[in-house]
Amino acid sequence: MKTKRKWYKKKSWWIGGAILLILTVVMFYNRVKPLPPGVSYASDTYTIPEKEVEFLYDLTYQKDGKEQYDQSIFNEVYQTIEEADDFLVLDLFLVNGYTKGDRDYPKISETLSKKIQEQMKKKPDLKVVFISDVVNTTYGSHIAKQLEPLEKQGAEVVFTDLNRLRDPNILYSGVWRTTIGWFGQDGYGWLPNPMAPSAPNVTMRSYLKLLNVKANHRKVVMTEDAGLILSANPHDASGFHSNIAFKVKGDIIKDMVKAEKAVAAFSNGKMDAFPSEEELDKTVKDVPTDGSTVKAQILTERKIQKGVVQALDKAKKGDEAWIGMFYLADRDIIDAIEDAAERGVDIRIVLDPNQNAFGQEKIGLPNLPIAAELHKLENEHITIRWYNTNKEQYHTKIIYVKGKDQSTVIGGSGNYTSRNMDDYNMEENLKLTAPTDSKTMTEIDDYFDRIWNNRNGTYTVDYEEYQDKLPAVKYVMYVLQKIFQVTTY
């Protein structure tokens, strides 16, 4: 009897050890595994005539006690779609009309879908590829209402294979991949949808996939004539958010298409749905470079982080760095901000206070603890203001490093967080470099001056408005979330 019990204990140790080994290998492999080809990409640098670069923005603000809206981004998106003759490639994160029904939101997602359908009817030979994230099906629990009609009409609709990406939530994702993930997410849902009460019910397996906290977060639209890089989603409940966008023309569009073909390739998309290299050479319009020009480059994933850090590292005493950001938490970028301030670079930061998300109250993470950290430095070169949000968000992601002669701006989908900057999410930004007195940089300078100094409205408020001191409980929650990585930042 004694011998049998010892054998049993030994067997249990072997089984437990094998399970632990498998989990450990799965966890660490999927944290550091090779990225799919074409991910974390920096394009060639292109010289573009300044007249072919447009800076766009949406602002929600207060004036004379009323909420005001200054919006231009999706009008430009719709116009670009209407002018597509040869191809239309889109990669957009949130595309749905689900809301809480608490206000009259603009029907962005439906309008976008209809504009594409109408253009496909007008141009029967138009090649259309729409890449998106499975969040629009709540991870397999229902159809994507705005995308299904496009697919039925002949568009190539691709849902990004998130399993091919690295895992930011290493502990949970290792268990999920080893066990729960094998069962898939499809099936009849009985749980309330986390997106909004009006959205279809979802399965428990969809909730469990959501906890992997990664996404194709890109927001780009391109045709043979123009490429748009946005911080905005065609999502009705996001319709009043403040955002930025850029529109460019010329050969850089070819690299934008290349970046999207990489996503489709690892997500089982059809490559022949995209324009071929020969078709791109034939249809993408040349832009003469006479006169004032701008240097432009596409950056995706971690290359965004490197571009931002490099721009801050190059800034000299007396230069300025303006940052408008929804989430600020990436340690490499925060360190670069602190180092630049130590060198005498004037850092001015506009942050969303992280108080709400689609009608749900939030507790100010991660921006409150990060702002407190920067404020405690008591460095005269760092000034922070909060965007004066109501029920919407300051969803912008942009940095503008203003030098004496030359300036750099980087903007697009990428928040400054580990999830967005460390090759976990799919992201895409545009980097522009031009003389400081150029039209492009002057427009961006004017944008920041408008919101910082509350020109003709109330856009931003003082640091103390949201945070005289950071409550200990919020900081503890922030630290715990960062340690265990169960977070969207």
VOGU-3710 file (C-alpha; in Angstrom, 3 decimals, decimal comma):
1> mktkrkwykk> 0,000/0,000/0,000  2,858/2,299/0,881  4,589/1,688/-2,469  1,403/2,389/-4,421  0,908/5,774/-2,750  4,451/6,861/-3,550  3,949/5,925/-7,212  0,705/7,917/-7,300  2,379/10,995/-5,869  5,214/10,699/-8,346
11> kswwiggail> 2,764/10,433/-11,255  0,917/13,564/-10,071  4,145/15,528/-9,983  4,996/14,429/-13,529  1,554/15,382/-14,854  1,570/18,731/-13,059  5,091/19,453/-14,252  4,205/18,625/-17,861  1,142/20,893/-17,784  3,187/23,737/-16,285
21> liltvvmfyn> 5,918/23,270/-18,884  3,411/23,346/-21,755  1,768/26,497/-20,397  5,131/28,187/-19,884  6,303/27,386/-23,406  3,010/28,592/-24,940  3,100/31,796/-22,894  6,636/32,804/-23,694  6,640/31,676/-27,317  3,542/33,748/-28,088
31> rvkplppgvs> 5,057/36,718/-26,309  8,244/36,769/-28,398  7,393/34,747/-31,536  8,361/36,142/-34,952  5,921/38,712/-36,261  4,103/37,984/-39,520  5,991/39,401/-42,532  5,284/43,086/-43,113  4,310/43,883/-39,516  6,270/46,612/-37,666
41> yasdtytipe> 7,102/48,377/-40,889  8,731/51,664/-41,865  8,261/52,681/-45,482  10,659/54,586/-47,664  10,615/58,337/-47,146  8,803/60,181/-49,938  8,991/63,791/-51,051  5,470/65,141/-51,494  4,408/68,594/-52,709  3,079/70,489/-49,743
51> keveflydlt> -0,211/71,175/-51,533  -0,803/67,400/-51,643  -0,670/67,033/-47,837  -3,759/67,895/-45,791  -4,118/68,054/-42,019  -7,683/67,395/-40,807  -9,264/67,374/-37,382  -12,515/66,983/-35,477  -13,072/68,983/-32,284  -15,903/68,931/-29,770
61> yqkdgkeqyd> -15,776/71,916/-27,414  -17,799/74,342/-25,334  -18,738/77,863/-26,376  -21,237/80,180/-24,689  -22,518/77,275/-22,598  -23,246/75,062/-25,622  -21,455/72,064/-27,086  -19,975/72,816/-30,510  -18,683/70,461/-33,213  -15,983/71,235/-35,759
71> qsifnevyqt> -15,752/68,110/-37,927  -14,105/67,391/-41,257  -12,504/63,930/-41,168  -15,292/61,660/-42,388  -16,513/64,161/-44,954  -13,041/63,800/-46,487  -13,257/60,004/-46,201  -16,614/59,954/-48,009  -15,299/62,233/-50,754  -12,243/60,036/-51,226
81> ieeaddflvl> -14,495/56,981/-51,617  -16,682/58,789/-54,139  -13,615/59,600/-56,251  -12,239/56,028/-56,336  -11,986/54,656/-59,864  -9,580/51,714/-59,717  -9,224/50,484/-56,147  -10,386/51,181/-52,609  -8,548/49,641/-49,652  -9,725/50,289/-46,100
91> dlflvngytk> -8,433/49,052/-42,757  -10,684/50,317/-39,977  -10,962/49,117/-36,393  -14,444/49,938/-35,062  -17,192/49,899/-37,710  -20,615/49,606/-36,144  -23,672/51,590/-35,155  -24,299/50,158/-31,695  -24,912/52,848/-29,076  -26,564/53,259/-25,683
101> gdrdypkise> -29,267/55,361/-27,324  -28,527/58,213/-24,927  -28,058/60,820/-27,677  -28,478/61,323/-31,410  -25,141/60,044/-32,710  -24,072/60,615/-36,323  -24,602/57,466/-38,393  -20,996/57,238/-39,545  -20,778/53,465/-39,976  -23,954/53,206/-42,052
111> tlskkiqeqm> -22,998/56,185/-44,216  -19,546/54,719/-44,831  -20,996/51,346/-45,842  -23,533/52,939/-48,187  -20,919/55,188/-49,796  -18,810/52,140/-50,608  -21,793/50,193/-51,964  -22,826/53,127/-54,152  -19,309/53,497/-55,545  -19,128/49,767/-56,290
121> kkkpdlkvvf> -22,339/50,102/-58,320  -21,000/53,130/-60,204  -17,654/51,435/-60,864  -18,250/47,697/-61,442  -14,517/47,057/-61,919  -13,526/48,816/-58,679  -11,360/46,577/-56,491  -12,511/46,892/-52,881  -10,761/45,386/-49,862  -12,053/46,085/-46,355
131> isdvvnttyg> -9,836/44,860/-43,496  -11,176/45,111/-39,977  -11,090/43,675/-36,482  -13,247/40,848/-35,150  -14,478/43,222/-32,446  -17,161/44,172/-35,004  -18,588/40,664/-34,682  -17,917/40,765/-30,924  -15,381/38,033/-31,545  -17,569/35,742/-33,623
141> shiakqlepl> -20,939/36,068/-31,869  -22,799/37,804/-34,724  -22,348/39,253/-38,198  -20,724/42,620/-38,863  -23,833/44,507/-39,938  -22,048/47,218/-41,946  -19,537/44,874/-43,595  -21,711/41,946/-44,676  -23,464/43,930/-47,472  -20,059/44,846/-48,901
151> ekqgaevvft> -19,012/41,220/-49,001  -22,270/40,225/-50,696  -21,631/42,885/-53,316  -18,182/41,480/-54,113  -15,798/43,292/-51,785  -13,035/41,297/-50,104  -13,770/41,580/-46,367  -10,921/40,390/-44,139  -11,075/39,969/-40,381  -7,595/40,150/-38,936
161> dlnrlrdpni> -6,248/36,901/-37,486  -5,329/38,183/-34,037  -3,932/34,780/-33,031  -0,962/35,470/-35,308  0,002/38,492/-33,224  2,030/38,446/-30,022  0,245/38,299/-26,669  0,322/41,353/-24,380  -1,675/39,553/-21,683  0,895/36,786/-21,313
171> lysgvwrtti> -0,561/34,882/-18,325  -4,155/34,788/-19,505  -3,425/34,289/-23,202  -1,219/31,276/-22,493  -4,083/29,537/-20,694  -6,589/30,696/-23,327  -4,504/29,378/-26,241  -3,894/26,052/-24,522  -7,485/25,398/-23,468  -10,409/27,731/-24,236
181> gwfgqdgygw> -9,253/28,955/-27,637  -9,696/25,543/-29,253  -13,486/25,790/-28,888  -13,839/28,906/-31,066  -16,328/31,728/-30,500  -19,196/31,015/-32,902  -22,584/30,138/-31,481  -25,802/31,428/-29,974  -25,128/34,244/-27,513  -26,937/34,735/-24,237
191> lpnpmapsap> -24,779/37,340/-22,489  -25,189/41,132/-22,869  -22,870/42,690/-25,423  -20,006/44,733/-23,896  -20,186/47,190/-26,822  -23,678/48,548/-26,140  -27,169/47,400/-25,021  -28,388/47,617/-28,632  -25,774/45,132/-29,868  -26,580/41,389/-30,193
201> nvtmrsylkl> -25,974/39,068/-27,272  -22,660/37,253/-27,216  -21,205/33,944/-26,083  -19,073/33,473/-22,993  -16,299/32,326/-25,355  -16,397/35,750/-27,031  -15,864/37,426/-23,659  -12,977/35,083/-22,990  -11,334/35,984/-26,315  -11,834/39,690/-25,574
211> lnvkanhrkv> -9,584/39,285/-22,504  -6,604/38,734/-24,803  -6,738/42,559/-25,210  -5,256/42,966/-28,664  -6,626/44,298/-31,917  -6,073/45,517/-35,421  -6,380/49,144/-34,354  -5,421/50,718/-37,714  -7,528/53,405/-39,379  -6,545/53,949/-43,000
221> vmtedaglil> -8,315/54,503/-46,318  -6,613/54,572/-49,714  -7,459/54,846/-53,384  -5,320/55,407/-56,469  -5,675/59,142/-55,811  -5,207/59,579/-52,055  -4,326/57,922/-48,761  -5,890/58,841/-45,413  -4,395/58,009/-42,004  -6,794/58,640/-39,121
231> sanphdasgf> -7,094/58,520/-35,365  -10,888/58,310/-35,844  -13,116/55,234/-36,080  -16,255/55,028/-38,276  -18,167/54,112/-35,145  -21,417/55,896/-34,333  -20,808/56,050/-30,570  -17,436/57,685/-31,332  -19,057/60,294/-33,558  -18,409/63,249/-31,241
241> hsniafkvkg> -14,823/62,356/-30,330  -12,019/64,816/-31,099  -9,588/63,318/-33,621  -6,947/64,092/-36,245  -6,172/62,788/-39,740  -3,808/63,300/-42,653  -4,432/63,001/-46,371  -1,510/62,413/-48,727  -1,020/61,710/-52,417  1,624/60,136/-54,634
251> diikdmvkae> 3,792/57,027/-54,460  3,497/56,717/-50,677  0,054/55,206/-51,368  1,819/52,147/-52,804  3,513/51,560/-49,448  0,193/51,997/-47,662  -1,280/49,264/-49,862  1,786/47,100/-49,202  1,235/47,406/-45,432  -2,379/46,261/-45,842
261> kavaafsngk> -1,509/43,340/-48,086  0,701/42,090/-45,248  -2,294/42,022/-42,879  -4,500/40,261/-45,425  -1,760/37,724/-46,156  -1,542/36,425/-42,582  -5,342/36,606/-42,187  -6,198/34,378/-45,186  -7,292/37,273/-47,376  -7,278/36,988/-51,169
271> mdafpseeel> -4,196/38,689/-52,595  -5,706/39,050/-56,056  -8,376/41,319/-54,550  -5,674/43,978/-54,172  -4,291/45,959/-57,084  -1,115/44,334/-58,421  2,199/46,208/-58,460  1,716/46,829/-62,184  -1,769/48,212/-61,549  -0,441/50,442/-58,760
281> dktvkdvptd> 2,292/51,799/-61,025  -0,313/52,508/-63,676  -3,080/54,023/-61,530  -1,411/55,851/-58,636  -1,083/59,407/-59,831  2,308/61,129/-60,024  2,651/64,324/-58,011  5,214/66,820/-59,343  7,571/68,043/-56,615  8,110/71,611/-57,765
291> gstvkaqilt> 8,048/74,218/-55,002  7,605/73,548/-51,286  7,746/69,875/-50,272  7,206/67,628/-47,267  9,057/64,422/-46,366  6,547/61,662/-45,589  6,906/58,135/-44,223  4,516/55,379/-43,102  5,245/53,845/-39,683  3,454/50,822/-38,239
301> erkiqkgvvq> 3,494/49,160/-34,818  6,821/49,502/-32,913  8,298/51,662/-35,680  5,892/54,380/-34,450  7,478/54,259/-31,013  10,963/54,462/-32,499  9,954/57,425/-34,655  8,485/59,310/-31,690  11,479/58,635/-29,435  13,879/59,655/-32,191
311> aldkakkgde> 11,996/62,924/-32,788  12,118/63,750/-29,067  15,782/62,759/-28,778  16,715/65,109/-31,629  14,937/68,086/-30,064  17,286/70,766/-28,747  17,080/73,356/-25,987  14,517/75,973/-26,982  12,592/73,596/-29,245  8,994/72,670/-28,455
321> awigmfylad> 7,224/69,307/-28,336  3,433/69,333/-28,444  1,607/66,082/-27,662  -2,134/65,434/-28,017  -2,945/61,963/-26,716  -5,829/59,730/-25,668  -3,604/57,276/-23,744  -0,066/58,033/-22,513  1,648/55,121/-20,756  4,537/53,812/-22,912
331> rdiidaieda> 7,704/53,889/-20,805  10,113/54,479/-23,709  8,181/57,555/-24,798  7,714/58,842/-21,239  11,465/58,532/-20,635  12,138/60,412/-23,879  9,741/63,165/-22,755  11,523/63,496/-19,413  14,968/63,496/-21,053  13,921/66,163/-23,562
341> aergvdiriv> 12,578/68,377/-20,766  15,886/68,003/-18,902  17,643/69,338/-22,023  15,411/72,418/-22,049  12,841/71,320/-24,624  9,440/72,841/-23,800  6,968/69,949/-23,523  3,262/70,764/-23,725  0,865/67,854/-23,354  -2,908/67,722/-23,913
351> ldpnqnafgq> -4,428/64,544/-22,462  -7,856/62,980/-22,323  -8,817/62,701/-18,633  -9,988/59,109/-19,186  -13,251/59,738/-17,369  -15,653/58,020/-19,758  -15,905/55,461/-22,520  -19,133/55,354/-24,517  -21,236/56,495/-21,581  -19,477/54,325/-18,989
361> ekiglpnlpi> -17,556/56,073/-16,211  -13,800/55,424/-16,024  -11,371/56,164/-13,217  -8,712/58,121/-15,084  -6,276/55,341/-15,995  -3,649/55,483/-17,344  -3,412/59,249/-17,828  -3,944/60,393/-14,231  -0,988/58,470/-12,748  1,272/59,298/-15,697
371> aaelhklene> 0,368/62,992/-15,524  1,044/62,907/-11,769  4,462/61,358/-12,394  5,402/64,059/-14,884  3,959/66,809/-12,680  5,965/65,651/-9,650  9,184/66,229/-11,579  8,505/69,939/-11,066  10,279/70,615/-14,343  9,400/74,057/-15,661
381> hitirwyntn> 9,630/72,721/-19,211  6,707/70,275/-18,784  3,143/71,636/-18,819  0,017/69,465/-18,901  -3,554/70,409/-19,751  -6,622/68,188/-19,884  -9,039/68,224/-22,765  -12,400/69,434/-21,496  -14,440/66,354/-22,395  -18,102/65,842/-21,646
391> keqyhtkiiy> -19,490/62,474/-22,798  -16,961/62,198/-25,621  -13,216/61,550/-25,728  -10,139/63,428/-26,826  -9,215/60,492/-29,053  -6,302/62,206/-30,808  -2,844/60,613/-31,186  -0,276/63,153/-32,406  3,134/64,602/-31,571  4,537/67,790/-33,092
401> vkgkdqstvi> 8,215/68,541/-32,448  8,803/72,150/-33,424  12,404/73,069/-34,181  13,887/76,409/-35,111  14,124/75,520/-38,804  12,706/72,008/-39,211  9,737/70,324/-37,560  8,372/66,781/-37,364  4,849/65,530/-36,801  3,732/61,920/-36,264
411> ggsgnytsrn> 0,041/61,059/-36,054  -2,431/58,272/-36,696  -3,975/55,373/-34,789  -1,258/54,614/-32,239  -1,803/55,500/-28,592  1,373/55,794/-26,542  0,939/52,540/-24,610  2,789/49,238/-24,481  -0,138/47,524/-26,175  -0,019/49,960/-29,100
421> mddynmeenl> 3,730/50,527/-29,366  5,293/47,117/-28,612  4,052/45,052/-31,581  0,897/43,692/-29,945  -1,741/45,788/-31,747  -1,787/46,616/-35,439  -1,243/50,387/-35,793  -0,411/52,873/-38,542  0,872/56,455/-38,311  2,221/59,023/-40,732
431> kltaptdskt> 5,484/60,863/-40,114  5,948/64,259/-41,782  9,055/66,436/-41,757  9,053/69,949/-43,198  10,358/73,474/-42,590  8,828/74,995/-39,473  7,380/77,902/-41,459  5,783/75,597/-44,056  2,015/75,540/-44,568  1,712/72,016/-43,123
441> mteiddyfdr> 3,553/72,775/-39,902  1,846/76,155/-39,542  -1,563/74,447/-39,664  -0,546/71,963/-36,967  0,938/74,772/-34,887  -2,355/76,639/-35,213  -4,316/73,558/-34,115  -2,349/73,251/-30,880  -2,483/76,995/-30,259  -6,265/76,903/-30,666
451> iwnnrngtyt> -6,892/74,161/-28,109  -4,110/75,152/-25,679  -5,139/78,812/-25,453  -8,892/78,191/-25,811  -9,238/80,405/-28,859  -12,903/81,067/-29,605  -14,121/78,319/-27,265  -13,202/76,145/-24,284  -11,116/73,142/-25,309  -8,693/72,490/-22,457
461> vdyeeyqdkl> -8,483/73,072/-18,707  -5,633/73,345/-16,199  -3,928/70,295/-14,741  -5,508/70,924/-11,327  -9,017/70,672/-12,779  -8,885/66,879/-12,738  -5,997/66,154/-10,440  -4,602/68,130/-7,528  -3,215/64,865/-6,225  -3,609/61,284/-7,349
471> pavkyvmyvl> -5,679/59,109/-4,967  -3,580/56,191/-3,753  -6,203/53,638/-4,774  -6,014/54,713/-8,431  -2,251/54,490/-8,477  -2,344/51,021/-6,881  -4,880/49,884/-9,488  -2,686/51,296/-12,251  0,387/49,433/-10,947  -1,525/46,148/-10,532
481> qkifqvtty> -2,990/46,395/-14,027  0,466/47,010/-15,486  1,958/44,075/-13,562  -0,735/41,575/-14,508  -1,306/43,147/-17,958  -5,101/42,855/-17,824  -5,508/46,247/-19,418  -6,183/47,989/-22,717  -2,980/50,029/-22,317
//
